[in-house]
Structures are given as C-alpha cells and as structure tokens.
C-alpha cells in the first residue's frame, strides 16, 4: 500500500493536484509516525557505541529501528485518516464553512480507494 501511495503522490505532484497531494502526504506521514519508536523507548536498546559509557553515539546512533507495520496496520491508518477528515468536514459544515468541508471530503475520497483489496 505504501508503494501505491508514494507512486500516486508522485503523479499528483506532476499533475499539481493539490487535494490529492495533501491527502497522500498526510497518509504517508501518519504511516511514518506509526512506525516511529516511542519516545519512552529504552536508550540501551538503541544502536550505539559501547566504548562511550554505553551512550548512543557514533555513526547511525540517531537511527532507531522502526516498527514493522502489517497491511492491516496500514489499512487501519488510512481508515483513520478518512474518518478524521469526515468528522472534521461535518464540524466545518456546522460552522458554515462548506468550502473547507468539501475539501476534506475530497481528500477522504482520494484515500478511499486504498481500502479496496486490489489497491
């Protein structure tokens, strides 16, 4: 799914499709955030240099192993992105901001095809 999102983002950038660009970038960022190691991750499990008092220092010290997400995890993240946009669109509509509501609904529609099994 991630490869499809990235490929479609490239195409949207070339075509200058602002709504698609925003939706796809947001979904990819949410996936990247979900893969990130939590802030309370123990420092002794990070790669580092044992010669400097066990500190995480040296080449690659800032690189923590990322979590592996399953296709179900990715699907859940995209579902959440769609749900958040739909709820925000409803709130904007209640506030009389139909322009913003319509934009968020359009972004949700960009992401909806990724929930289909073939994508």
C-alpha positions in Angstrom: 0.0 0.0 0.0 2.8 2.4 0.8 4.3 2.0 -2.6 1.0 2.8 -4.2 0.6 5.9 -2.0 4.1 7.1 -3.0 3.6 6.4 -6.7 0.3 8.2 -6.6 1.8 11.1 -4.7 4.5 11.5 -7.5 1.7 11.5 -10.1 -0.3 14.0 -8.1 2.7 16.3 -7.8 3.4 16.2 -11.5 -0.3 16.9 -12.2 -0.4 19.6 -9.5 -3.5 18.1 -7.9 -3.5 19.9 -4.6 -6.2 17.9 -2.9 -4.6 14.6 -3.7 -1.1 15.9 -2.7 -2.4 16.9 0.7 -4.3 13.7 1.3 -1.4 11.4 0.2 1.3 13.3 2.1 -0.8 13.2 5.2 -1.4 9.5 4.9 2.3 8.8 4.3 3.2 11.0 7.3 0.7 9.1 9.5 2.3 5.8 8.4 5.8 7.1 9.1 4.7 8.3 12.6 3.2 4.9 13.4 6.5 3.3 12.5 8.4 5.6 14.8 9.9 4.2 18.0 8.1 5.7 21.1 9.8 8.4 23.0 10.0 6.2 26.1 11.9 3.5 24.2 14.8 2.4 26.4 18.1 4.0 25.3 20.0 0.8 26.0 18.1 -0.8 23.1 19.2 1.8 20.6 22.3 1.1 18.5 25.3 2.9 19.7 28.9 2.9 20.8 29.8 0.7 23.8 33.1 2.5 24.2 31.5 5.7 25.3 29.8 4.6 28.5 27.1 2.8 26.6 25.9 6.1 25.1 24.2 6.1 21.8 26.9 7.9 19.8 28.7 7.4 16.5 27.6 6.6 13.0 24.0 5.6 12.9 23.4 6.5 16.6 20.4 8.6 15.8 18.8 5.8 13.8 16.5 3.6 15.8 15.0 0.5 14.4 11.5 1.3 13.2 8.4 -0.8 13.8 7.2 -3.1 11.1 3.6 -2.4 10.1 1.4 -5.1 8.6 -1.0 -4.4 5.7 -3.8 -4.4 8.3 -2.0 -1.7 10.2 -1.6 0.4 7.1 -5.3 -0.1 6.3 -6.2 1.0 9.8 -4.1 4.1 9.4 -5.8 5.0 6.1 -9.2 4.3 7.6 -8.4 6.6 10.5 -7.2 9.4 8.1 -10.6 9.1 6.2 -12.6 9.1 9.4 -10.8 12.2 10.8 -11.5 14.1 7.5 -15.1 13.1 7.5 -15.6 14.2 11.1 -13.8 17.5 10.6 -15.9 18.1 7.4 -19.1 17.7 9.5 -17.8 20.1 12.0 -16.8 22.7 9.4 -20.2 22.3 7.7 -21.9 23.0 11.1 -19.8 26.2 11.3 -20.9 27.2 7.8 -17.5 26.6 6.2 -18.8 24.4 3.4 -15.6 25.2 1.3 -13.4 23.6 3.9 -15.9 20.7 4.5 -15.9 20.0 0.7 -12.1 20.0 0.5 -11.8 17.5 3.4 -14.4 15.2 1.8 -12.5 15.4 -1.4 -9.3 14.4 0.4 -11.1 11.4 2.0 -12.3 10.3 -1.4 -8.7 10.4 -2.6 -7.8 7.9 0.1 -10.8 5.7 -0.1 -9.5 3.5 -3.0 -6.6 2.3 -0.8 -9.1 0.4 1.3 -10.0 -1.8 -1.6 -8.2 -5.1 -1.7 -6.9 -4.7 -5.3 -5.0 -1.4 -4.5 
